[in-house]
Amino acid sequence: MVSTKMHLFIIRMKSLLFIIGLLIASTNSFAQNKNTNDTSQFLTLKQCIDYALAHQPQLNQANINVSIAKLTNAINTAGWYPQVGINGTFTHYLQLPTSFITDSATPGAPLRERTGISNTAIPQLSVTQAIFSPSLLYASKTAPYYLRQAQQITDSTKIYVVASVSKAFYNLLLTLEQINVLKEDTVRLAQNVTDSYHQYVGGIVDETDYEQATITLNNSKASLRQQMENVIPEYASLKQLMGYPPQKQFNVNFDTLEMKNDIAFDTTQQLQYEKRIEFKQLQTTKSLQHLVTDYYQHAWLPTASAFYTYNYEFENNSYANLYGNAYPNSLVGVSLSLPVFTGFARVHNVQKSKLQERVLDWSEVDLKSEIYSEYTSAMASYRGNLYNLEVLQHNVEMAKRVYFVVQLQYKQGIVAYLNVITAESNLITSETSYINALYQVLSSKIDLEKALGIISY
């Protein structure tokens, strides 16, 4: 009977060890991002952020928009430069115009005669120089603000990229660390299966202990497999945020000790609204709206420009000899345009723009309240998660000691296997909770830095 049980036990243990070996090998493969054909590189968090700042699509679009803003400003202010144009006309009279002249001999009967030349060709050079224009003045004043606005959008995108990549990186590390914990747990549980069987063969415990150990091992294997599968989409999410090619592979490189040191943060820093990019963007919008008001208030000012025209005129009744002689003429002058009455449109535009300024003032009040709420929440979350991390760290140390003692007591037949299951459950829960807490602290630190407006990029 014992020989049959031993033979059955050996077969089961070989199967278990084979499965565990496959799981561990698969875990290493998943930790390396399942890459078998490509030599992957190892990237730290800083390297991931640097790559994202250079390749992230949204950020590159924002950088291009800065260049577009510069070109748009150049287009809007181009009117200050001289506007030079060349025109040409060709005219052929099918019937010359008629004019009337007074005959001194018969004053009451004017003479009628055809006047003009049948063929006329006039190439013309015209130059216009703006002297003063309210719209051009508005374009010049708003140009630096539009450029600043585009740059602030870029800065906002950079902050989003840094925060998102950091969180995705830490989330991936969380899963990888959970895999390591579950690997250790699977190895321990496999040893428990062996120990419980020997206890059963020795008559110290009944068969249920061995079956409970096997059930616990199977549950651990299932959890391990699930976490291994989670690595794939988490790598994909990190690649997307980085702008990294999906078909290429890389591995994350991190120092656990350095990561723990990164959780420290000076919580005495005071909230300064002007450091937040959202507040800077709102101030720029308010400045632009104020310039709109100023533009409508001065829209009554005249538009003045100087012009010069040079005509090189060719005239001849014979088309063949049209370009034989030229009769040039030129002129210079000043143009002035003054809006007198526009149906009260200017007055209404001024009132509308001032109301829009008031809307932005209330937007600032609301934004400050939102920033303060975000700051207090981030600070509370960071402090709470930091305290939780310290408590859970002690729990892990105690759970390891308890499991070691209970396992020895079980081997000596002092306690039931239920105590081992409880101790093992407490240990895995403590280790997993500690890893989750570490991630929560790092994540809440990023939120706090974002709330304070001090994320560096």
C-alpha beads as a LAMMPS data file, in Angstrom:
LAMMPS data file: protein, C-alpha beads

457 atoms
456 bonds

1 atom types
1 bond types

-500.0 500.0 xlo xhi
-500.0 500.0 ylo yhi
-500.0 500.0 zlo zhi

Masses

1 110.0

Atoms # bond

1 1 1 0.000 0.000 0.000
2 1 1 2.773 2.333 0.995
3 1 1 4.730 1.380 -2.140
4 1 1 1.710 2.208 -4.295
5 1 1 1.302 5.551 -2.532
6 1 1 4.997 6.300 -2.941
7 1 1 4.868 5.482 -6.654
8 1 1 1.801 7.710 -7.066
9 1 1 3.522 10.461 -5.116
10 1 1 6.655 10.305 -7.306
11 1 1 4.566 10.540 -10.472
12 1 1 2.650 13.538 -9.116
13 1 1 5.788 15.284 -7.912
14 1 1 7.506 14.855 -11.265
15 1 1 4.475 16.399 -12.947
16 1 1 4.402 19.261 -10.447
17 1 1 8.105 19.977 -10.777
18 1 1 7.820 19.899 -14.553
19 1 1 4.923 22.379 -14.478
20 1 1 6.747 24.647 -12.025
21 1 1 9.833 24.572 -14.234
22 1 1 7.746 25.588 -17.221
23 1 1 6.111 28.379 -15.233
24 1 1 9.415 29.772 -14.043
25 1 1 10.883 29.601 -17.535
26 1 1 7.760 31.251 -18.931
27 1 1 7.943 33.931 -16.245
28 1 1 11.473 34.809 -17.257
29 1 1 10.353 34.883 -20.862
30 1 1 7.452 37.213 -20.021
31 1 1 9.701 39.409 -17.911
32 1 1 11.850 39.799 -21.001
33 1 1 8.689 40.744 -22.918
34 1 1 8.398 37.411 -24.710
35 1 1 11.160 38.228 -27.163
36 1 1 13.019 35.323 -28.713
37 1 1 14.186 36.696 -32.035
38 1 1 15.259 40.238 -31.144
39 1 1 18.070 41.309 -28.876
40 1 1 16.185 43.566 -26.485
41 1 1 17.644 46.559 -24.754
42 1 1 17.157 47.421 -21.093
43 1 1 15.612 50.795 -20.373
44 1 1 15.438 52.600 -17.051
45 1 1 12.582 54.920 -16.149
46 1 1 14.624 57.953 -17.181
47 1 1 15.473 56.369 -20.507
48 1 1 11.814 55.552 -21.113
49 1 1 10.879 59.175 -20.378
50 1 1 13.662 60.525 -22.592
51 1 1 12.549 58.258 -25.421
52 1 1 8.951 59.378 -24.996
53 1 1 9.937 63.055 -25.057
54 1 1 11.596 62.448 -28.425
55 1 1 9.129 60.046 -30.062
56 1 1 5.683 60.411 -28.482
57 1 1 3.244 61.318 -31.320
58 1 1 1.133 63.834 -29.381
59 1 1 4.246 65.617 -28.158
60 1 1 5.712 65.780 -31.652
61 1 1 2.418 67.190 -32.896
62 1 1 2.597 69.854 -30.177
63 1 1 6.162 70.725 -31.229
64 1 1 5.033 71.063 -34.837
65 1 1 2.180 73.319 -33.700
66 1 1 4.765 75.661 -32.151
67 1 1 6.385 76.011 -35.572
68 1 1 2.944 76.502 -37.110
69 1 1 2.251 79.280 -34.580
70 1 1 5.478 81.028 -35.564
71 1 1 4.568 80.860 -39.246
72 1 1 1.030 82.015 -38.538
73 1 1 2.387 85.061 -36.697
74 1 1 4.689 85.799 -39.628
75 1 1 1.723 85.610 -42.019
76 1 1 -0.474 87.863 -39.859
77 1 1 2.228 90.550 -39.507
78 1 1 3.450 90.383 -43.108
79 1 1 1.239 93.402 -43.893
80 1 1 3.788 95.722 -42.260
81 1 1 6.202 95.012 -45.107
82 1 1 5.832 96.671 -48.518
83 1 1 3.342 94.873 -50.747
84 1 1 4.688 94.764 -54.299
85 1 1 2.672 93.562 -57.278
86 1 1 2.926 93.493 -61.035
87 1 1 -0.212 93.740 -63.181
88 1 1 -0.739 93.819 -66.907
89 1 1 -3.676 94.743 -69.146
90 1 1 -4.213 94.602 -72.898
91 1 1 -7.118 96.491 -74.486
92 1 1 -8.352 96.435 -78.081
93 1 1 -11.186 98.762 -79.035
94 1 1 -13.575 97.242 -81.515
95 1 1 -15.073 100.702 -81.822
96 1 1 -13.325 103.796 -80.531
97 1 1 -15.173 105.942 -77.979
98 1 1 -16.872 109.137 -79.121
99 1 1 -16.100 112.569 -77.704
100 1 1 -17.647 115.973 -78.357
101 1 1 -15.728 119.200 -78.823
102 1 1 -17.008 122.756 -79.108
103 1 1 -16.717 124.436 -82.476
104 1 1 -15.956 128.153 -82.097
105 1 1 -17.674 128.881 -85.415
106 1 1 -20.922 127.223 -84.348
107 1 1 -21.073 127.238 -80.529
108 1 1 -24.451 125.588 -80.374
109 1 1 -23.427 122.597 -82.497
110 1 1 -20.539 120.606 -80.935
111 1 1 -18.445 118.484 -83.197
112 1 1 -18.392 114.696 -82.718
113 1 1 -15.243 112.678 -83.309
114 1 1 -13.657 109.369 -82.474
115 1 1 -10.830 109.503 -79.905
116 1 1 -8.346 107.060 -78.469
117 1 1 -6.069 104.326 -79.752
118 1 1 -7.269 100.958 -80.916
119 1 1 -4.632 98.895 -79.046
120 1 1 -3.314 99.562 -75.558
121 1 1 -0.945 97.410 -73.416
122 1 1 -0.081 98.573 -69.923
123 1 1 2.334 96.646 -67.639
124 1 1 1.999 98.132 -64.142
125 1 1 4.188 98.030 -61.031
126 1 1 2.391 98.863 -57.767
127 1 1 3.867 99.243 -54.291
128 1 1 1.807 99.699 -51.125
129 1 1 3.234 100.398 -47.690
130 1 1 1.065 100.240 -44.579
131 1 1 1.541 103.278 -42.352
132 1 1 -0.997 102.442 -39.659
133 1 1 -3.600 99.722 -39.356
134 1 1 -5.545 98.646 -36.216
135 1 1 -5.711 95.050 -37.442
136 1 1 -1.967 94.875 -38.114
137 1 1 -1.258 96.476 -34.757
138 1 1 -3.464 93.827 -33.098
139 1 1 -1.632 91.051 -34.978
140 1 1 1.728 92.375 -33.774
141 1 1 0.589 92.575 -30.156
142 1 1 -0.958 89.113 -30.076
143 1 1 1.880 87.315 -31.908
144 1 1 4.031 86.600 -28.814
145 1 1 0.986 85.421 -26.854
146 1 1 -0.063 82.954 -29.554
147 1 1 3.476 81.600 -29.619
148 1 1 3.487 81.336 -25.827
149 1 1 0.142 79.549 -25.978
150 1 1 1.528 76.938 -28.381
151 1 1 4.615 76.449 -26.213
152 1 1 2.461 76.026 -23.110
153 1 1 0.428 73.329 -24.863
154 1 1 3.723 71.583 -25.565
155 1 1 4.732 71.908 -21.907
156 1 1 1.370 70.529 -20.812
157 1 1 1.817 67.551 -23.134
158 1 1 5.303 66.946 -21.749
159 1 1 3.944 66.887 -18.198
160 1 1 1.270 64.403 -19.263
161 1 1 3.862 62.207 -20.992
162 1 1 6.236 62.183 -18.021
163 1 1 3.468 61.391 -15.529
164 1 1 1.823 58.741 -17.718
165 1 1 5.055 56.980 -18.660
166 1 1 6.187 56.963 -15.016
167 1 1 2.907 55.435 -13.844
168 1 1 2.888 52.853 -16.634
169 1 1 6.494 51.972 -15.826
170 1 1 5.710 51.509 -12.130
171 1 1 2.583 49.529 -12.964
172 1 1 4.678 47.152 -15.061
173 1 1 7.198 46.817 -12.226
174 1 1 4.329 46.051 -9.855
175 1 1 3.256 43.122 -12.007
176 1 1 6.817 41.859 -12.410
177 1 1 7.369 42.009 -8.657
178 1 1 4.081 40.210 -8.060
179 1 1 5.279 37.491 -10.422
180 1 1 8.471 37.119 -8.394
181 1 1 6.453 36.836 -5.195
182 1 1 4.146 34.240 -6.712
183 1 1 7.129 32.283 -8.037
184 1 1 8.551 32.086 -4.530
185 1 1 5.121 31.172 -3.206
186 1 1 4.768 28.401 -5.799
187 1 1 8.139 26.945 -4.835
188 1 1 7.206 27.018 -1.140
189 1 1 3.860 25.405 -1.804
190 1 1 5.496 22.687 -3.886
191 1 1 7.712 21.922 -0.905
192 1 1 4.622 21.879 1.295
193 1 1 3.082 19.265 -0.967
194 1 1 6.175 17.117 -0.422
195 1 1 6.175 17.664 3.340
196 1 1 2.458 16.971 3.702
197 1 1 2.814 13.753 1.774
198 1 1 5.643 12.545 4.011
199 1 1 3.517 13.451 7.021
200 1 1 0.666 11.467 5.536
201 1 1 2.855 8.434 4.743
202 1 1 4.280 8.583 8.222
203 1 1 0.789 8.448 9.664
204 1 1 1.110 11.822 11.349
205 1 1 -1.669 13.482 9.326
206 1 1 -4.478 12.265 7.129
207 1 1 -4.781 12.555 3.348
208 1 1 -6.722 15.828 3.470
209 1 1 -3.553 17.748 4.381
210 1 1 -1.875 16.525 1.209
211 1 1 -4.956 17.415 -0.847
212 1 1 -5.212 20.874 0.731
213 1 1 -1.545 21.488 -0.077
214 1 1 -2.166 20.483 -3.694
215 1 1 -5.213 22.758 -3.942
216 1 1 -3.229 25.694 -2.554
217 1 1 -0.415 25.023 -5.029
218 1 1 -2.857 24.944 -7.946
219 1 1 -4.366 28.255 -6.856
220 1 1 -0.918 29.824 -6.676
221 1 1 -0.071 28.507 -10.134
222 1 1 -3.264 30.007 -11.528
223 1 1 -2.476 33.406 -9.978
224 1 1 1.054 33.237 -11.330
225 1 1 -0.177 32.468 -14.818
226 1 1 -2.648 35.354 -14.717
227 1 1 0.034 37.836 -13.704
228 1 1 2.313 36.532 -16.430
229 1 1 -0.379 37.217 -19.006
230 1 1 -0.870 40.736 -17.629
231 1 1 2.715 41.630 -18.508
232 1 1 1.969 41.664 -22.244
233 1 1 -0.723 44.415 -22.292
234 1 1 1.222 46.441 -19.723
235 1 1 4.276 46.451 -21.965
236 1 1 2.000 47.428 -24.854
237 1 1 0.536 50.309 -22.822
238 1 1 4.007 51.573 -21.906
239 1 1 5.111 51.372 -25.550
240 1 1 2.071 53.365 -26.654
241 1 1 2.763 56.129 -24.148
242 1 1 6.423 56.204 -25.188
243 1 1 5.737 56.167 -28.909
244 1 1 7.816 52.990 -29.070
245 1 1 7.357 50.758 -32.179
246 1 1 5.013 47.873 -31.245
247 1 1 7.034 45.334 -33.210
248 1 1 10.254 46.122 -31.335
249 1 1 10.994 44.814 -27.847
250 1 1 12.680 46.170 -24.760
251 1 1 13.006 45.207 -21.118
252 1 1 12.634 47.425 -18.080
253 1 1 15.678 47.933 -15.923
254 1 1 15.214 49.036 -12.332
255 1 1 16.902 49.034 -8.973
256 1 1 14.497 48.114 -6.166
257 1 1 16.588 49.960 -3.575
258 1 1 16.747 53.067 -5.748
259 1 1 13.019 52.835 -6.338
260 1 1 12.410 52.733 -2.571
261 1 1 14.652 55.761 -2.135
262 1 1 12.602 57.645 -4.733
263 1 1 9.520 57.630 -2.518
264 1 1 10.912 60.404 -0.324
265 1 1 9.305 63.808 -0.856
266 1 1 9.409 67.156 0.912
267 1 1 5.803 67.593 2.047
268 1 1 6.519 71.062 3.464
269 1 1 6.463 72.603 -0.015
270 1 1 3.718 75.194 -0.384
271 1 1 1.232 75.258 -3.224
272 1 1 1.941 78.022 -5.749
273 1 1 -0.745 78.361 -8.382
274 1 1 1.502 80.132 -10.865
275 1 1 3.636 76.988 -11.212
276 1 1 0.760 74.974 -12.630
277 1 1 0.720 74.850 -16.420
278 1 1 -3.080 75.147 -16.432
279 1 1 -2.827 78.445 -14.550
280 1 1 -0.191 79.732 -16.989
281 1 1 -2.382 78.789 -19.931
282 1 1 -5.349 80.625 -18.433
283 1 1 -3.254 83.762 -17.891
284 1 1 -2.208 83.688 -21.534
285 1 1 -5.833 83.309 -22.619
286 1 1 -6.805 86.272 -20.422
287 1 1 -4.058 88.406 -21.951
288 1 1 -5.253 87.554 -25.455
289 1 1 -8.845 88.383 -24.556
290 1 1 -7.758 91.733 -23.105
291 1 1 -6.014 92.521 -26.396
292 1 1 -9.254 91.702 -28.231
293 1 1 -11.041 94.265 -26.065
294 1 1 -8.297 96.797 -26.737
295 1 1 -8.568 96.146 -30.476
296 1 1 -12.299 96.849 -30.601
297 1 1 -11.878 99.939 -28.425
298 1 1 -9.445 101.358 -30.988
299 1 1 -11.184 100.063 -34.098
300 1 1 -12.302 103.640 -34.876
301 1 1 -8.720 104.599 -35.720
302 1 1 -8.038 105.108 -39.432
303 1 1 -6.134 102.793 -41.705
304 1 1 -3.409 104.665 -43.567
305 1 1 -1.086 103.475 -46.302
306 1 1 1.159 104.951 -48.968
307 1 1 1.176 103.747 -52.546
308 1 1 3.256 104.115 -55.671
309 1 1 2.228 103.063 -59.175
310 1 1 4.316 102.983 -62.330
311 1 1 2.652 102.358 -65.700
312 1 1 4.688 101.598 -68.811
313 1 1 1.990 102.193 -71.432
314 1 1 2.098 101.099 -75.062
315 1 1 -0.437 102.526 -77.567
316 1 1 -0.865 102.097 -81.293
317 1 1 -3.665 101.645 -83.780
318 1 1 -1.641 98.914 -85.471
319 1 1 -1.186 95.780 -83.443
320 1 1 2.062 95.015 -85.276
321 1 1 3.560 98.308 -84.111
322 1 1 1.988 98.272 -80.649
323 1 1 5.253 97.906 -78.777
324 1 1 7.174 100.364 -80.925
325 1 1 6.695 103.323 -78.567
326 1 1 6.106 103.544 -74.834
327 1 1 4.366 106.315 -72.897
328 1 1 5.267 105.774 -69.220
329 1 1 3.533 107.492 -66.339
330 1 1 3.750 107.145 -62.548
331 1 1 2.021 108.390 -59.438
332 1 1 2.433 108.364 -55.669
333 1 1 -0.130 109.010 -52.940
334 1 1 -1.539 108.254 -49.524
335 1 1 -4.716 106.313 -48.784
336 1 1 -6.778 106.917 -45.663
337 1 1 -9.805 104.931 -44.494
338 1 1 -11.825 105.979 -41.437
339 1 1 -14.865 103.991 -40.194
340 1 1 -17.557 106.536 -39.285
341 1 1 -20.584 104.404 -38.471
342 1 1 -20.750 100.592 -38.377
343 1 1 -24.209 100.054 -36.954
344 1 1 -22.893 99.986 -33.335
345 1 1 -20.938 96.798 -34.142
346 1 1 -17.776 98.189 -32.539
347 1 1 -19.590 99.100 -29.316
348 1 1 -21.235 95.693 -29.103
349 1 1 -17.927 93.946 -29.748
350 1 1 -16.301 95.895 -26.916
351 1 1 -19.099 94.918 -24.511
352 1 1 -18.957 91.286 -25.618
353 1 1 -15.186 91.091 -25.180
354 1 1 -15.383 92.598 -21.685
355 1 1 -17.979 89.998 -20.714
356 1 1 -15.663 87.275 -22.009
357 1 1 -12.922 88.714 -19.794
358 1 1 -15.261 88.392 -16.808
359 1 1 -15.934 84.769 -17.734
360 1 1 -12.186 84.116 -17.697
361 1 1 -11.891 85.807 -14.278
362 1 1 -14.419 83.346 -12.899
363 1 1 -12.573 80.540 -14.674
364 1 1 -9.481 81.533 -12.701
365 1 1 -11.415 81.349 -9.438
366 1 1 -12.714 77.898 -10.363
367 1 1 -9.269 76.714 -11.492
368 1 1 -7.643 77.770 -8.225
369 1 1 -10.275 75.860 -6.287
370 1 1 -9.761 72.804 -8.479
371 1 1 -5.962 72.975 -8.113
372 1 1 -6.221 73.301 -4.342
373 1 1 -8.581 70.334 -4.140
374 1 1 -6.248 68.265 -6.316
375 1 1 -3.268 69.280 -4.177
376 1 1 -4.897 68.379 -0.868
377 1 1 -6.093 65.032 -2.243
378 1 1 -2.653 64.211 -3.628
379 1 1 -0.970 65.184 -0.367
380 1 1 -3.376 63.095 1.730
381 1 1 -2.981 60.141 -0.632
382 1 1 0.807 60.334 -0.515
383 1 1 0.998 60.572 3.260
384 1 1 -1.543 57.798 3.762
385 1 1 0.170 55.486 1.275
386 1 1 3.577 56.198 2.807
387 1 1 2.323 55.293 6.284
388 1 1 0.637 52.198 4.862
389 1 1 3.909 51.150 3.225
390 1 1 5.816 51.381 6.494
391 1 1 3.196 49.288 8.308
392 1 1 3.068 46.655 5.586
393 1 1 6.841 46.363 5.563
394 1 1 6.723 45.257 9.207
395 1 1 3.882 42.897 8.359
396 1 1 6.018 41.152 5.724
397 1 1 8.852 40.627 8.190
398 1 1 6.500 39.206 10.821
399 1 1 4.646 37.039 8.299
400 1 1 7.927 35.477 7.185
401 1 1 8.876 34.646 10.791
402 1 1 5.426 33.234 11.544
403 1 1 5.453 31.067 8.432
404 1 1 8.910 29.704 9.240
405 1 1 7.901 28.783 12.801
406 1 1 4.522 27.280 11.829
407 1 1 6.123 25.220 9.081
408 1 1 8.631 23.756 11.560
409 1 1 5.826 23.021 14.032
410 1 1 3.828 21.253 11.337
411 1 1 6.798 19.088 10.354
412 1 1 7.123 18.098 14.002
413 1 1 3.414 17.290 14.201
414 1 1 2.674 20.028 16.723
415 1 1 0.113 22.015 14.691
416 1 1 -2.445 21.153 12.011
417 1 1 -1.877 21.911 8.339
418 1 1 -4.579 24.564 8.568
419 1 1 -2.061 26.674 10.474
420 1 1 0.406 26.334 7.591
421 1 1 -2.259 27.395 5.084
422 1 1 -3.150 30.402 7.227
423 1 1 0.505 31.392 7.665
424 1 1 1.185 30.979 3.941
425 1 1 -1.915 33.004 3.056
426 1 1 -0.855 35.775 5.441
427 1 1 2.643 35.792 3.965
428 1 1 1.544 36.040 0.342
429 1 1 -1.054 38.664 1.249
430 1 1 1.528 40.721 3.153
431 1 1 4.073 40.558 0.341
432 1 1 1.529 41.418 -2.326
433 1 1 0.060 44.239 -0.239
434 1 1 3.546 45.650 0.341
435 1 1 4.318 45.685 -3.378
436 1 1 0.954 47.336 -4.105
437 1 1 1.639 49.906 -1.404
438 1 1 5.051 50.688 -2.875
439 1 1 3.463 51.309 -6.265
440 1 1 0.732 53.432 -4.700
441 1 1 3.333 55.611 -2.955
442 1 1 5.299 56.128 -6.169
443 1 1 2.114 56.831 -8.115
444 1 1 0.765 59.259 -5.512
445 1 1 4.136 61.025 -5.456
446 1 1 3.785 61.679 -9.185
447 1 1 0.267 63.025 -8.602
448 1 1 1.588 65.280 -5.837
449 1 1 4.406 66.622 -8.020
450 1 1 1.871 67.276 -10.783
451 1 1 -0.452 69.038 -8.330
452 1 1 2.421 71.275 -7.197
453 1 1 3.470 71.924 -10.781
454 1 1 7.035 70.703 -10.235
455 1 1 7.257 67.744 -12.616
456 1 1 10.540 68.139 -14.470
457 1 1 10.891 67.278 -18.149

Bonds

1 1 1 2
2 1 2 3
3 1 3 4
4 1 4 5
5 1 5 6
6 1 6 7
7 1 7 8
8 1 8 9
9 1 9 10
10 1 10 11
11 1 11 12
12 1 12 13
13 1 13 14
14 1 14 15
15 1 15 16
16 1 16 17
17 1 17 18
18 1 18 19
19 1 19 20
20 1 20 21
21 1 21 22
22 1 22 23
23 1 23 24
24 1 24 25
25 1 25 26
26 1 26 27
27 1 27 28
28 1 28 29
29 1 29 30
30 1 30 31
31 1 31 32
32 1 32 33
33 1 33 34
34 1 34 35
35 1 35 36
36 1 36 37
37 1 37 38
38 1 38 39
39 1 39 40
40 1 40 41
41 1 41 42
42 1 42 43
43 1 43 44
44 1 44 45
45 1 45 46
46 1 46 47
47 1 47 48
48 1 48 49
49 1 49 50
50 1 50 51
51 1 51 52
52 1 52 53
53 1 53 54
54 1 54 55
55 1 55 56
56 1 56 57
57 1 57 58
58 1 58 59
59 1 59 60
60 1 60 61
61 1 61 62
62 1 62 63
63 1 63 64
64 1 64 65
65 1 65 66
66 1 66 67
67 1 67 68
68 1 68 69
69 1 69 70
70 1 70 71
71 1 71 72
72 1 72 73
73 1 73 74
74 1 74 75
75 1 75 76
76 1 76 77
77 1 77 78
78 1 78 79
79 1 79 80
80 1 80 81
81 1 81 82
82 1 82 83
83 1 83 84
84 1 84 85
85 1 85 86
86 1 86 87
87 1 87 88
88 1 88 89
89 1 89 90
90 1 90 91
91 1 91 92
92 1 92 93
93 1 93 94
94 1 94 95
95 1 95 96
96 1 96 97
97 1 97 98
98 1 98 99
99 1 99 100
100 1 100 101
101 1 101 102
102 1 102 103
103 1 103 104
104 1 104 105
105 1 105 106
106 1 106 107
107 1 107 108
108 1 108 109
109 1 109 110
110 1 110 111
111 1 111 112
112 1 112 113
113 1 113 114
114 1 114 115
115 1 115 116
116 1 116 117
117 1 117 118
118 1 118 119
119 1 119 120
120 1 120 121
121 1 121 122
122 1 122 123
123 1 123 124
124 1 124 125
125 1 125 126
126 1 126 127
127 1 127 128
128 1 128 129
129 1 129 130
130 1 130 131
131 1 131 132
132 1 132 133
133 1 133 134
134 1 134 135
135 1 135 136
136 1 136 137
137 1 137 138
138 1 138 139
139 1 139 140
140 1 140 141
141 1 141 142
142 1 142 143
143 1 143 144
144 1 144 145
145 1 145 146
146 1 146 147
147 1 147 148
148 1 148 149
149 1 149 150
150 1 150 151
151 1 151 152
152 1 152 153
153 1 153 154
154 1 154 155
155 1 155 156
156 1 156 157
157 1 157 158
158 1 158 159
159 1 159 160
160 1 160 161
161 1 161 162
162 1 162 163
163 1 163 164
164 1 164 165
165 1 165 166
166 1 166 167
167 1 167 168
168 1 168 169
169 1 169 170
170 1 170 171
171 1 171 172
172 1 172 173
173 1 173 174
174 1 174 175
175 1 175 176
176 1 176 177
177 1 177 178
178 1 178 179
179 1 179 180
180 1 180 181
181 1 181 182
182 1 182 183
183 1 183 184
184 1 184 185
185 1 185 186
186 1 186 187
187 1 187 188
188 1 188 189
189 1 189 190
190 1 190 191
191 1 191 192
192 1 192 193
193 1 193 194
194 1 194 195
195 1 195 196
196 1 196 197
197 1 197 198
198 1 198 199
199 1 199 200
200 1 200 201
201 1 201 202
202 1 202 203
203 1 203 204
204 1 204 205
205 1 205 206
206 1 206 207
207 1 207 208
208 1 208 209
209 1 209 210
210 1 210 211
211 1 211 212
212 1 212 213
213 1 213 214
214 1 214 215
215 1 215 216
216 1 216 217
217 1 217 218
218 1 218 219
219 1 219 220
220 1 220 221
221 1 221 222
222 1 222 223
223 1 223 224
224 1 224 225
225 1 225 226
226 1 226 227
227 1 227 228
228 1 228 229
229 1 229 230
230 1 230 231
231 1 231 232
232 1 232 233
233 1 233 234
234 1 234 235
235 1 235 236
236 1 236 237
237 1 237 238
238 1 238 239
239 1 239 240
240 1 240 241
241 1 241 242
242 1 242 243
243 1 243 244
244 1 244 245
245 1 245 246
246 1 246 247
247 1 247 248
248 1 248 249
249 1 249 250
250 1 250 251
251 1 251 252
252 1 252 253
253 1 253 254
254 1 254 255
255 1 255 256
256 1 256 257
257 1 257 258
258 1 258 259
259 1 259 260
260 1 260 261
261 1 261 262
262 1 262 263
263 1 263 264
264 1 264 265
265 1 265 266
266 1 266 267
267 1 267 268
268 1 268 269
269 1 269 270
270 1 270 271
271 1 271 272
272 1 272 273
273 1 273 274
274 1 274 275
275 1 275 276
276 1 276 277
277 1 277 278
278 1 278 279
279 1 279 280
280 1 280 281
281 1 281 282
282 1 282 283
283 1 283 284
284 1 284 285
285 1 285 286
286 1 286 287
287 1 287 288
288 1 288 289
289 1 289 290
290 1 290 291
291 1 291 292
292 1 292 293
293 1 293 294
294 1 294 295
295 1 295 296
296 1 296 297
297 1 297 298
298 1 298 299
299 1 299 300
300 1 300 301
301 1 301 302
302 1 302 303
303 1 303 304
304 1 304 305
305 1 305 306
306 1 306 307
307 1 307 308
308 1 308 309
309 1 309 310
310 1 310 311
311 1 311 312
312 1 312 313
313 1 313 314
314 1 314 315
315 1 315 316
316 1 316 317
317 1 317 318
318 1 318 319
319 1 319 320
320 1 320 321
321 1 321 322
322 1 322 323
323 1 323 324
324 1 324 325
325 1 325 326
326 1 326 327
327 1 327 328
328 1 328 329
329 1 329 330
330 1 330 331
331 1 331 332
332 1 332 333
333 1 333 334
334 1 334 335
335 1 335 336
336 1 336 337
337 1 337 338
338 1 338 339
339 1 339 340
340 1 340 341
341 1 341 342
342 1 342 343
343 1 343 344
344 1 344 345
345 1 345 346
346 1 346 347
347 1 347 348
348 1 348 349
349 1 349 350
350 1 350 351
351 1 351 352
352 1 352 353
353 1 353 354
354 1 354 355
355 1 355 356
356 1 356 357
357 1 357 358
358 1 358 359
359 1 359 360
360 1 360 361
361 1 361 362
362 1 362 363
363 1 363 364
364 1 364 365
365 1 365 366
366 1 366 367
367 1 367 368
368 1 368 369
369 1 369 370
370 1 370 371
371 1 371 372
372 1 372 373
373 1 373 374
374 1 374 375
375 1 375 376
376 1 376 377
377 1 377 378
378 1 378 379
379 1 379 380
380 1 380 381
381 1 381 382
382 1 382 383
383 1 383 384
384 1 384 385
385 1 385 386
386 1 386 387
387 1 387 388
388 1 388 389
389 1 389 390
390 1 390 391
391 1 391 392
392 1 392 393
393 1 393 394
394 1 394 395
395 1 395 396
396 1 396 397
397 1 397 398
398 1 398 399
399 1 399 400
400 1 400 401
401 1 401 402
402 1 402 403
403 1 403 404
404 1 404 405
405 1 405 406
406 1 406 407
407 1 407 408
408 1 408 409
409 1 409 410
410 1 410 411
411 1 411 412
412 1 412 413
413 1 413 414
414 1 414 415
415 1 415 416
416 1 416 417
417 1 417 418
418 1 418 419
419 1 419 420
420 1 420 421
421 1 421 422
422 1 422 423
423 1 423 424
424 1 424 425
425 1 425 426
426 1 426 427
427 1 427 428
428 1 428 429
429 1 429 430
430 1 430 431
431 1 431 432
432 1 432 433
433 1 433 434
434 1 434 435
435 1 435 436
436 1 436 437
437 1 437 438
438 1 438 439
439 1 439 440
440 1 440 441
441 1 441 442
442 1 442 443
443 1 443 444
444 1 444 445
445 1 445 446
446 1 446 447
447 1 447 448
448 1 448 449
449 1 449 450
450 1 450 451
451 1 451 452
452 1 452 453
453 1 453 454
454 1 454 455
455 1 455 456
456 1 456 457
